[in-house]
Amino acid sequence: MSEEKKEFSRREFLKRLGVTTASTAAIMALNPISVFAGKNEGPKDPMLAASGMTYRIQRRTKDKVSLLGYGMMRLPQKNRRIDQELVNQEVKYALEHGVNYFDTSPHYQGNKSEGALGTALKASGFPRKSFYVATKLSNFGQPEWSQEESMKMYKKSFEELQVDYIDYYLLHGIGGGGMDQFKKRFIDNGMLDFLLKERKKGKIRNLGFSYHGDVAVFDYLLEHHKKYKWDFAQIEMNYVDWKHAHELNSRNTNAEYLYNECEKRGIQTVMMEPLLGGRLAKLPEVYNKMLKERRPDDSIASWAFRFCGTMPNVLTALSGMTYMEHLVDNVKTFSPLDPLSTEELALLDEVAANLVKYPTIPCTQCKYCMPCPYGVNIPGNFTYYNNCVNEGTIPPADENAADYAAKKDAFIKGYKAQVSAEELATKCVACGECLSKCPQRIRIPDRMGKLAQMFDEE
């Protein structure tokens, strides 16, 4: 792409975002390195400097953060346990190719993700200053959200990660449960005041939060930015959620609003769910064809990541790279980033507007709802259904349709091949335990009931 085209694309893209000339100038002044992948200046560590990875600058600490971040929520498994050997290989590959931001939580992977990451980073042989560790205060289900239990979680993160400071620390999932729960988790028990002191001491280098749920809590934290001085905010953002999150789920907030509110205040954003739980890695065939015609050598997923990277106020975009092929492809996309042209942005706008018309379930496979006390594989059921919707293999609503019996039979056989008998939607008893855990606020028992009817062979 020529420099002239890059500059034109930049101006047009910012115009579409509604970013003002003044704020754009401020962003460029604060973050001159690779805002649009024009120049690439990596970390000074010689093992990383040779990579073609695109970096962004954290404005307060001046960290040079890889625009591709490694999300450790969906780690590879072997015999239903984390495959530590494969995690070690993937983390080392990531570091060797310039990825230096690793995001985890005490809550991920059955409370095993932090330990797996700590072990992998130690095994990599890379020096501590060559990577950034992000983790969270995931005090969701603690008894009355006591300071004692929250402090235990905070201190254990250091042990599991095998570090003596944490680069990026987050209040996890603010908004879930509304303002009342937010205050109980972080304000009334003194934990936010404690974390602010830890930042002053250097035990936490950057302090932020991740958001799902009630937008009033998000607005409250931004309104109090002068008091808390947030270093970053983690939001769900992708080219569908940008303008259509509310259409997918009426209780969700469009990413356009979240991003722009952060940008106004100079709070850099970390992007989660850039692939919308994997749904933007494999689109309905008509849209796969549209994107492949434009860039035949690029993966469908790369379009979603290029959308993320084109945003100038994004510090890093997280990807849960379970398999090595995902990691290799994503590294290629960001080494260096080729930002979206105006025409490509318009194409993704068109794709997004059409995708929301598909009756998929807005599950991102975060697995916060798991484990189910009755053994139901909630994300597994939803993933199979969504794939069938995208592929057009859902049985027609009209049972008298000529292809109804054939599609119904194929649907059930495919379902049973992907979800074990003990994990079927038919095992759901609508206990409701999952409802408060879902960041997308899906009415899971209702959805399971409808799936059970579809999967019923009678």
C-alpha positions in Angstrom: 0.0 0.0 0.0 1.4 3.4 -1.0 2.1 6.1 1.7 -0.4 8.3 -0.2 -3.2 5.7 0.1 -2.3 5.1 3.8 -2.7 8.8 4.6 -6.0 9.0 2.7 -7.3 5.9 4.4 -6.3 7.3 7.8 -8.1 10.6 7.3 -11.2 8.9 5.9 -11.3 6.3 8.7 -10.9 8.9 11.4 -13.6 11.0 9.8 -16.0 8.0 9.9 -15.1 7.4 13.5 -15.9 11.0 14.4 -12.4 11.6 15.8 -11.7 15.3 15.9 -8.6 16.8 14.3 -7.3 18.0 17.7 -7.7 14.5 19.3 -6.1 12.9 16.3 -3.1 15.2 16.6 -2.8 14.4 20.3 -2.9 10.7 19.5 -0.2 11.0 16.9 2.0 13.1 19.2 1.7 10.7 22.1 1.9 7.6 19.9 4.1 8.3 16.9 5.2 4.7 16.6 3.3 2.5 14.1 -0.1 4.1 14.7 -1.0 2.9 11.2 1.9 0.5 10.8 3.9 3.1 8.9 7.1 2.6 11.0 7.8 -0.3 13.2 10.1 0.1 16.2 10.0 -2.9 18.5 11.3 -3.5 22.0 15.0 -3.0 22.5 15.5 -6.6 23.5 17.5 -8.1 20.6 15.4 -11.3 20.5 12.3 -9.2 19.7 13.8 -6.3 17.7 14.2 -8.3 14.5 10.5 -9.2 14.3 8.2 -7.4 11.9 5.5 -7.0 14.6 3.6 -3.7 14.9 3.8 -1.9 18.2 1.9 0.8 20.1 3.2 3.0 22.9 1.5 3.0 26.3 1.4 6.7 27.0 2.2 6.9 30.7 4.7 4.1 31.1 6.0 4.2 27.5 5.7 0.4 27.1 6.1 -0.7 23.5 3.2 -3.2 23.3 2.7 -5.6 20.5 -0.6 -4.7 18.7 -1.3 -8.5 18.8 -1.9 -9.6 22.4 -2.1 -13.2 23.5 -5.3 -14.0 25.4 -4.9 -17.0 27.7 -8.5 -17.9 28.2 -8.8 -20.7 25.6 -5.6 -22.7 26.1 -5.1 -26.0 24.3 -6.0 -29.1 26.3 -5.0 -32.8 26.4 -7.2 -35.3 28.2 -9.3 -32.4 29.5 -6.3 -30.7 31.1 -4.2 -27.8 29.9 -1.5 -29.1 27.5 1.4 -27.3 29.2 4.0 -28.5 26.6 2.0 -27.0 23.8 1.4 -23.8 25.7 5.1 -23.5 26.3 5.7 -23.9 22.5 3.1 -21.4 21.6 4.3 -18.8 24.1 7.9 -19.1 23.0 6.9 -18.8 19.3 4.8 -15.7 20.2 7.8 -14.1 22.0 10.2 -15.0 19.2 7.9 -13.3 16.7 7.4 -10.1 18.7 4.2 -10.7 20.7 4.9 -9.4 24.2 1.5 -8.9 25.8 -0.1 -11.8 27.6 -3.6 -11.5 29.2 -4.9 -14.0 31.8 -7.1 -14.2 34.9 -7.4 -16.3 38.1 -10.8 -17.3 36.6 -9.7 -18.7 33.3 -9.3 -22.4 32.4 -10.6 -23.7 35.8 -8.4 -21.3 37.7 -5.3 -22.8 35.9 -4.5 -20.2 33.3 -2.2 -18.0 35.4 -0.1 -20.9 36.5 0.2 -22.2 32.9 1.3 -18.8 31.6 3.8 -18.3 34.4 5.3 -21.7 33.7 5.4 -21.0 29.9 7.1 -17.6 30.3 9.7 -19.1 32.7 10.4 -21.9 30.3 10.8 -19.5 27.3 14.1 -18.2 28.6 13.1 -14.6 27.7 14.0 -11.9 30.2 11.3 -10.4 32.4 11.5 -7.0 30.8 10.8 -8.3 27.3 7.1 -9.1 28.0 4.1 -7.7 29.7 1.8 -9.7 31.9 -1.9 -8.7 32.4 -4.2 -10.3 34.9 -7.3 -9.4 36.9 -9.1 -9.2 40.2 -11.7 -11.7 39.2 -13.6 -11.7 42.6 -16.9 -12.7 41.1 -18.3 -15.3 43.5 -16.6 -14.5 46.8 -18.6 -14.4 50.0 -19.8 -10.8 50.2 -16.7 -9.7 48.2 -14.6 -9.4 51.3 -11.2 -7.6 51.2 -9.6 -10.7 52.8 -10.6 -13.0 49.9 -9.8 -10.4 47.3 -6.4 -9.8 48.8 -5.7 -13.6 48.7 -6.6 -13.6 45.0 -4.4 -10.6 44.3 -1.4 -12.1 46.1 -1.8 -15.5 44.6 -1.6 -14.0 41.1 2.0 -13.1 41.7 2.8 -16.6 42.9 1.1 -18.3 39.9 2.7 -15.9 37.4 6.1 -16.1 39.1 6.6 -12.4 38.9 7.3 -9.6 41.5 5.3 -7.0 39.6 2.3 -7.0 37.3 2.4 -4.9 34.2 -1.3 -4.5 33.5 -3.9 -5.2 36.2 -7.7 -5.0 35.7 -10.9 -4.8 37.7 -12.5 -7.8 36.0 -15.9 -7.6 34.3 -17.1 -4.3 35.7 -20.8 -3.8 34.8 -21.9 -7.3 35.5 -24.4 -7.1 38.3 -24.7 -3.3 37.9 -23.5 -0.5 40.1 -24.4 -2.2 43.4 -22.2 -5.2 42.7 -19.4 -3.0 41.4 -19.3 -1.1 44.6 -19.3 -4.2 46.7 -16.5 -5.8 44.7 -14.1 -2.9 44.5 -15.2 0.2 46.5 -16.9 -0.8 49.8 -14.1 -3.4 50.6 -11.3 -0.9 49.9 -9.8 -2.9 47.1 -9.7 -0.1 44.5 -8.0 2.2 47.0 -5.5 -0.6 47.7 -4.8 -1.2 44.0 -4.2 2.5 43.5 -1.6 2.4 46.3 0.0 -0.7 44.7 0.4 1.2 41.4 2.2 4.0 43.3 4.5 1.4 44.7 5.2 -0.1 41.3 3.7 -3.5 42.1 1.2 -2.7 39.4 2.6 -0.7 36.5 -0.8 0.0 34.7 -4.3 -0.1 36.2 -7.5 -0.5 34.2 -10.7 -2.5 34.0 -12.6 -4.8 31.6 -16.2 -4.0 30.9 -19.3 -6.2 30.2 -22.8 -5.4 31.3 -24.4 -2.2 32.7 -23.1 0.8 30.8 -23.9 3.0 33.8 -20.9 1.4 35.5 -18.7 2.1 32.5 -19.8 5.7 32.4 -19.2 6.1 36.2 -15.6 5.0 35.9 -14.9 7.3 32.9 -16.6 10.2 34.7 -14.2 9.6 37.6 -11.1 9.3 35.4 -9.4 12.3 37.0 -9.6 10.6 40.3 -8.5 7.1 39.3 -6.4 8.0 36.2 -7.1 4.8 34.3 -4.2 3.6 32.2 -6.3 1.5 29.9 -9.8 0.0 29.5 -10.6 -3.4 28.0 -13.7 -3.5 25.9 -15.4 -6.0 23.5 -14.9 -4.6 20.1 -15.0 -6.0 16.5 -16.5 -4.8 13.2 -19.9 -6.2 14.1 -20.1 -5.0 17.7 -18.9 -1.6 16.5 -22.4 -0.5 15.5 -24.5 -3.6 16.0 -23.9 -5.0 19.6 -27.2 -3.6 20.7 -29.0 -5.4 17.8 -27.3 -8.7 18.7 -28.4 -8.3 22.3 -30.5 -5.3 23.5 -28.6 -5.2 26.8 -25.2 -4.8 25.2 -23.6 -1.4 24.3 -22.2 -0.7 20.8 -18.4 -0.6 20.8 -18.4 2.7 18.9 -19.7 4.4 22.0 -17.3 2.6 24.4 -14.2 3.3 22.2 -15.0 6.9 21.5 -15.7 7.7 25.2 -12.3 6.3 26.1 -10.7 8.1 23.2 -12.2 11.5 24.4 -10.4 11.0 27.7 -7.1 9.7 26.4 -7.7 6.3 27.8 -6.2 3.6 25.5 -8.2 0.5 24.8 -7.4 -3.1 24.9 -9.7 -5.0 22.5 -11.2 -8.4 23.5 -13.4 -10.6 21.3 -12.0 -9.2 18.0 -13.4 -12.4 16.4 -16.7 -12.3 18.3 -16.0 -15.7 19.9 -14.6 -17.1 16.6 -17.7 -16.2 14.5 -15.7 -13.7 12.4 -13.1 -16.3 11.5 -15.6 -18.3 9.4 -18.5 -16.4 7.9 -21.4 -17.5 5.8 -20.1 -18.5 2.4 -21.4 -15.5 0.5 -19.3 -13.2 2.8 -16.3 -15.5 2.8 -16.3 -15.2 -1.0 -16.6 -11.4 -0.9 -13.5 -11.1 1.4 -11.5 -13.7 -0.4 -12.0 -12.0 -3.8 -10.4 -8.9 -2.3 -7.5 -10.6 -0.6 -7.2 -14.3 -1.7 -4.1 -15.0 0.3 -5.4 -13.7 3.6 -7.5 -15.6 6.1 -11.0 -14.4 6.9 -9.9 -13.8 10.5 -7.2 -11.4 9.3 -9.9 -8.9 8.2 -11.3 -8.7 11.8 -7.8 -8.1 13.2 -7.0 -5.5 10.6 -10.1 -3.7 11.7 -8.8 -3.7 15.3 -5.4 -2.6 14.3 -6.6 0.3 12.2 -8.1 2.0 15.3 -5.5 4.5 16.5 -6.5 4.4 20.2 -6.1 0.6 20.5 -3.1 -0.5 22.5 -3.4 -4.2 21.8 -6.0 -6.6 20.4 -6.3 -9.9 22.3 -6.7 -13.2 20.5 -7.3 -16.5 22.3 -4.9 -18.5 20.0 -5.6 -22.1 21.1 -3.8 -23.7 18.2 -0.4 -22.9 16.6 -1.9 -22.3 13.2 -4.0 -19.4 14.7 -0.9 -17.9 16.3 1.1 -18.1 13.0 -1.7 -16.5 11.0 -2.3 -13.7 13.5 1.5 -12.9 13.7 1.5 -12.7 9.9 -1.4 -10.2 10.0 0.3 -7.9 12.4 3.9 -8.2 11.0 3.4 -5.4 10.0 -0.2 -4.4 10.1 -1.8 -3.3 6.8 -4.6 -0.9 7.9 -7.9 -1.1 6.2 -8.5 1.1 3.2 -11.7 3.2 3.0 -13.2 0.7 0.5 -12.3 -2.2 2.8 -13.9 -0.5 5.8 -17.1 0.0 3.8 -17.1 -3.6 2.8 -16.9 -4.7 6.5 -19.7 -2.3 7.3 -21.8 -4.1 4.7 -20.8 -7.6 6.0 -21.6 -6.5 9.6 -25.0 -5.1 8.7 -25.9 -8.4 7.1 -24.5 -10.7 9.7 -26.8 -9.4 12.4 -29.7 -10.6 10.4 -28.6 -14.2 11.0 -30.4 -15.7 14.0 -27.2 -16.8 15.9 -26.8 -16.9 19.6 -24.4 -14.1 20.9 -22.0 -16.6 22.7 -18.3 -15.7 22.6 -17.2 -19.0 24.1 -15.7 -17.3 27.1 -16.8 -20.3 29.2 -17.6 -18.1 32.2 -20.8 -20.1 32.5 -18.9 -23.3 33.0 -18.9 -25.7 34.6 -22.6 -26.5 34.4 -23.7 -28.4 37.6 -25.6 -30.8 35.3 -22.8 -31.3 32.8 -24.2 -29.3 29.8 -21.5 -28.0 27.5 -23.1 -24.6 27.1 -20.7 -23.0 24.6 -20.3 -26.3 22.7 -24.1 -26.4 22.1 -24.2 -22.8 21.0 -21.2 -23.1 18.8 -22.7 -26.0 16.9 -26.0 -24.2 16.4 -24.3 -21.0 15.2 -22.1 -22.8 12.7 -25.2 -24.5 11.3 -26.9 -21.1 11.0 -23.9 -19.6 9.1 -23.6 -22.7 6.9 -27.3 -22.7 6.1 -27.8 -26.3 7.4 -30.5 -25.5 10.0 -33.7 -27.5 9.3 -36.4 -25.3 7.8 -39.2 -24.1 10.1 -41.8 -25.7 7.9 -41.9 -29.5 8.7 -43.6 -30.1 5.4 -40.7 -28.7 3.4 -39.2 -31.1 0.9 -35.7 -31.0 2.5 -36.9 -31.0 6.1 -36.3 -34.7 6.9 -32.9 -34.8 5.3 -31.7 -31.6 7.0 -33.1 -32.6 10.3 -31.3 -36.0 10.2 -28.0 -34.4 9.1 -28.4 -31.7 11.8 -28.8 -34.3 14.6 -26.0 -36.5 13.4 -23.6 -33.6 13.2 -24.7 -32.4 16.6 -24.0 -35.7 18.3 -20.7 -36.0 16.6 -19.5 -32.7 18.1 -21.2 -32.7 21.6 -21.1 -35.8 23.8 -24.3 -37.4 25.1 -23.6 -36.2 28.6 -23.3 -32.6 27.4 -26.4 -32.2 25.3 -28.8 -29.3 25.6 -31.4 -31.9 26.6 -29.6 -32.3 29.9 -30.4 -28.7 30.9 -32.8 -28.5 33.9 -33.1 -24.6 33.8 -31.5 -24.2 37.2 -30.4 -20.7 36.3 -27.0 -20.9 37.9 -25.4 -19.8 34.6 -27.4 -16.6 34.2 -25.4 -14.3 36.4 -22.1 -15.5 35.0 -22.7 -14.7 31.3 -21.1 -11.5 30.2 -23.3 -11.4 27.1 -26.4 -11.8 29.4 -27.8 -14.6 27.3 -31.0 -16.2 28.6 -29.1 -19.6 28.6 -31.9 -21.9 29.9 -34.4 -20.5 27.4 -31.9 -21.0 24.6 -31.1 -24.5 25.8 -34.8 -25.3 25.8 -35.2 -24.3 22.2 -32.1 -26.2 21.2 -33.3 -29.3 23.0 -36.5 -29.1 20.9 -34.5 -28.9 17.7 -32.2 -31.7 18.7 -35.0 -34.0 19.7 -35.3 -36.9 17.3 -39.0 -37.5 18.1 
